[in-house]
């Protein structure tokens, strides 16, 4: 599959990624469970929307929040991931470094974890009217984002999927750094990345349009995917062909 030097936007990246995953056999079989495609919001939602359409999968989001150091929020001590409908979670990941250990001992980690859980609850209300993520136990779970730099957030999401009993866990991104992807391979059953450049700066450098995804856009895509889930599988289309719509396309 030939790839463009840069993706036009997240949705085009998702079309290419969905096509690759379908080639690898992740599309829903004629009889069998649909794969569960989990987007990391907000940027991962447009990508995952196209992936779910290509695979005829179930689309949902997985809320992950970084736990930052007191006074230095950019320094990640770990992350907390929302629980699923089976009662698994919330799942907490603590980094293995001196900063994180000191924060745990002082109680600062738990305090910040509580604040981030509050933000997760707020976003659950915003995106899903408070319901938890679809149960992952026994399912093929494909976690999707718009790219991987350090891999910390995606790694936490994969850990949570493993703890929730997912039968197979796939990390899928259009672009990623080799270091970040190596972290994901420690947890995922398979890592699918379309572009792993030798020189990686920032995820946005590989998109022509990397404007921020709004809450309203993300929620609209989730609603569209819910409507499209009753349709037969739709093939992804690369650049130059008609764009995806949440509905059947002519062959």
C-alpha positions as CSV (number, residue, x, y, z in Angstrom):
1,X,0.0,0.0,0.0
2,X,1.5,3.3,-1.1
3,X,1.3,6.1,1.5
4,X,1.4,9.9,1.0
5,X,4.4,11.9,2.4
6,X,1.9,13.5,4.8
7,X,-1.7,12.6,5.7
8,X,-4.2,15.3,4.6
9,X,-5.9,15.0,8.0
10,X,-6.8,12.5,10.8
11,X,-9.6,11.0,8.8
12,X,-7.5,10.3,5.8
13,X,-4.9,8.7,8.1
14,X,-7.7,6.6,9.6
15,X,-8.7,5.4,6.1
16,X,-5.2,4.2,5.4
17,X,-4.9,2.6,8.8
18,X,-8.2,0.9,8.5
19,X,-7.2,-0.5,5.2
20,X,-4.0,-1.9,6.6
21,X,-5.8,-3.5,9.6
22,X,-8.3,-5.1,7.2
23,X,-5.5,-6.5,5.2
24,X,-4.1,-8.0,8.4
25,X,-7.4,-9.8,9.0
26,X,-9.0,-7.6,11.7
27,X,-12.2,-6.9,9.8
28,X,-15.4,-8.4,11.3
29,X,-16.0,-11.9,9.9
30,X,-19.4,-12.8,8.4
31,X,-20.3,-14.5,11.6
32,X,-18.5,-13.5,14.8
33,X,-17.9,-10.6,17.1
34,X,-17.0,-7.2,15.8
35,X,-13.6,-5.9,17.0
36,X,-13.8,-3.2,19.6
37,X,-12.1,0.0,18.3
38,X,-11.2,2.3,21.2
39,X,-10.2,5.9,20.4
40,X,-8.0,8.0,22.7
41,X,-9.7,11.3,22.6
42,X,-9.8,13.7,21.3
43,X,-7.3,13.4,18.4
44,X,-7.7,9.7,18.1
45,X,-11.5,9.8,17.5
46,X,-11.4,10.9,13.8
47,X,-8.8,8.2,13.1
48,X,-10.6,5.5,15.0
49,X,-13.9,6.4,13.3
50,X,-12.5,5.5,9.9
51,X,-10.9,2.4,11.3
52,X,-14.2,1.2,12.8
53,X,-16.0,1.7,9.5
54,X,-13.3,-0.2,7.6
55,X,-13.4,-3.1,10.0
56,X,-17.2,-3.0,10.7
57,X,-16.2,-2.7,14.3
58,X,-17.7,-1.2,17.4
59,X,-16.3,2.3,18.1
60,X,-16.0,3.7,21.6
61,X,-13.5,6.0,23.4
62,X,-11.1,5.1,26.3
63,X,-10.4,8.0,28.6
64,X,-6.8,8.2,29.9
65,X,-5.4,11.0,32.0
66,X,-1.8,11.7,32.8
67,X,-0.9,12.1,36.5
68,X,1.6,14.9,36.7
69,X,4.1,15.9,39.4
70,X,3.0,18.5,41.9
71,X,4.1,21.9,40.5
72,X,5.5,20.3,37.4
73,X,2.4,19.0,35.5
74,X,4.4,18.3,32.4
75,X,6.4,15.6,34.3
76,X,4.4,12.4,34.0
77,X,4.3,10.2,37.2
78,X,1.9,7.8,35.7
79,X,-1.6,7.7,34.3
80,X,-5.2,6.6,35.2
81,X,-7.6,4.9,32.8
82,X,-11.3,4.7,33.2
83,X,-13.0,1.4,34.0
84,X,-15.2,-0.7,31.7
85,X,-18.8,-1.9,31.9
86,X,-17.7,-5.2,33.5
87,X,-16.4,-3.4,36.6
88,X,-12.7,-3.5,35.6
89,X,-10.8,-0.4,36.7
90,X,-10.2,2.4,37.0
91,X,-6.7,1.2,36.1
92,X,-3.6,3.1,37.4
93,X,-0.1,3.0,36.0
94,X,2.8,4.3,38.1
95,X,6.1,5.1,36.4
96,X,9.2,3.3,37.7
97,X,11.3,6.3,38.6
98,X,12.3,8.2,41.8
99,X,9.9,11.1,41.2
100,X,6.9,8.7,41.1
101,X,8.0,6.8,44.2
102,X,8.4,10.0,46.2
103,X,5.0,11.2,45.1
104,X,3.4,7.9,46.1
105,X,5.1,8.0,49.5
106,X,4.0,11.6,50.2
107,X,0.4,11.1,49.1
108,X,0.7,13.6,46.3
109,X,0.2,10.9,43.7
110,X,-3.1,9.8,45.1
111,X,-4.3,13.4,45.4
112,X,-3.5,14.1,41.7
113,X,-5.0,10.7,40.7
114,X,-8.3,11.8,42.4
115,X,-8.3,15.0,40.5
116,X,-7.8,13.2,37.2
117,X,-10.5,10.7,38.0
118,X,-12.8,13.7,38.5
119,X,-11.9,14.9,35.0
120,X,-12.5,11.4,33.6
121,X,-16.0,11.4,35.2
122,X,-16.7,14.8,33.6
123,X,-15.7,13.6,30.2
124,X,-17.7,10.4,30.6
125,X,-20.8,12.6,31.1
126,X,-19.8,14.8,28.1
127,X,-19.1,11.9,25.7
128,X,-21.3,9.1,26.9
129,X,-23.8,10.5,29.4
130,X,-21.9,8.8,32.2
131,X,-21.8,5.2,31.0
132,X,-18.5,3.3,31.2
133,X,-16.6,2.0,28.2
134,X,-17.9,-1.2,26.5
135,X,-16.8,-4.3,28.3
136,X,-13.4,-5.6,26.9
137,X,-13.3,-9.1,28.3
138,X,-12.8,-11.8,25.7
139,X,-12.8,-9.3,22.8
140,X,-10.3,-8.2,20.2
141,X,-9.5,-4.6,21.3
142,X,-7.8,-2.2,18.9
143,X,-6.6,1.0,20.6
144,X,-6.2,3.9,18.2
145,X,-4.6,7.3,18.4
146,X,-3.4,9.9,15.8
147,X,0.2,9.1,16.6
148,X,2.7,7.9,19.2
149,X,5.6,10.0,20.5
150,X,6.6,8.7,24.0
151,X,4.0,6.0,24.0
152,X,3.1,6.7,27.7
153,X,-0.6,7.4,27.2
154,X,-1.1,4.5,24.8
155,X,0.8,2.2,27.0
156,X,-1.5,3.0,29.9
157,X,-4.5,2.3,27.7
158,X,-3.1,-1.1,26.6
159,X,-2.3,-2.0,30.2
160,X,-5.9,-1.3,31.1
161,X,-7.2,-3.4,28.2
162,X,-5.1,-6.3,29.4
163,X,-6.3,-5.9,33.0
164,X,-9.9,-5.9,31.7
165,X,-9.4,-9.3,30.1
166,X,-9.2,-8.4,26.4
167,X,-8.5,-11.6,24.3
168,X,-6.2,-9.7,21.9
169,X,-4.8,-6.2,22.1
170,X,-3.7,-4.2,19.1
171,X,-2.1,-0.8,19.2
172,X,-2.8,1.1,15.9
173,X,-1.5,4.5,14.8
174,X,-0.7,6.2,11.5
175,X,2.7,7.4,12.7
176,X,5.0,6.8,15.6
177,X,8.5,7.1,17.0
178,X,10.5,3.9,17.2
179,X,11.1,4.4,20.9
180,X,7.4,4.9,21.7
181,X,6.4,1.9,19.6
182,X,8.9,-0.3,21.4
183,X,7.1,0.5,24.7
184,X,3.8,-0.6,23.2
185,X,5.3,-3.9,22.0
186,X,5.9,-4.8,25.6
187,X,2.2,-4.9,26.2
188,X,0.3,-5.3,22.9
189,X,-0.2,-8.5,21.0
190,X,0.4,-6.5,17.8
191,X,1.5,-3.0,17.0
192,X,0.4,-1.6,13.6
193,X,2.0,1.7,12.5
194,X,2.0,3.0,9.0
195,X,5.0,5.3,9.2
196,X,8.0,5.0,11.6
197,X,10.3,7.8,10.4
198,X,14.0,7.6,11.3
199,X,13.8,11.3,12.4
200,X,10.7,11.9,14.5
201,X,9.9,15.3,15.7
202,X,6.2,15.7,16.5
203,X,3.1,13.8,15.5
204,X,1.6,16.9,13.8
205,X,4.5,17.2,11.4
206,X,3.1,14.2,9.5
207,X,-0.3,15.8,8.9
208,X,-1.2,18.7,6.5
209,X,-4.1,19.6,8.8
210,X,-3.5,18.8,12.5
211,X,-6.0,21.2,13.9
212,X,-7.4,20.3,17.3
213,X,-10.4,18.0,17.4
214,X,-13.3,19.6,19.3
215,X,-15.6,17.8,21.7
216,X,-18.5,18.4,19.4
217,X,-16.7,16.9,16.4
218,X,-15.6,13.9,18.5
219,X,-19.2,13.3,19.7
220,X,-20.6,13.7,16.2
221,X,-18.3,11.0,14.9
222,X,-19.2,8.6,17.8
223,X,-22.9,9.1,16.9
224,X,-22.2,8.5,13.2
225,X,-20.3,5.3,13.9
226,X,-23.2,4.1,16.1
227,X,-25.6,4.6,13.2
228,X,-23.1,3.0,10.7
229,X,-22.6,-0.1,12.9
230,X,-25.7,-1.7,11.4
231,X,-24.4,-1.4,7.8
232,X,-22.3,-4.0,6.0
233,X,-18.5,-3.6,5.9
234,X,-17.3,-0.6,3.9
235,X,-13.9,-0.6,2.2
236,X,-11.5,2.2,2.9
237,X,-10.5,4.5,0.1
238,X,-7.1,6.2,-0.3
239,X,-6.5,9.8,-1.3
240,X,-8.1,10.8,-4.6
241,X,-11.1,8.6,-4.2
242,X,-14.4,9.6,-2.6
243,X,-14.1,10.2,1.1
244,X,-15.8,8.1,3.8
245,X,-19.3,8.8,4.9
246,X,-21.2,7.2,7.7
247,X,-23.3,5.2,5.3
248,X,-23.1,2.8,2.3
249,X,-20.9,3.7,-0.6
250,X,-21.2,2.6,-4.2
251,X,-18.7,0.0,-5.1
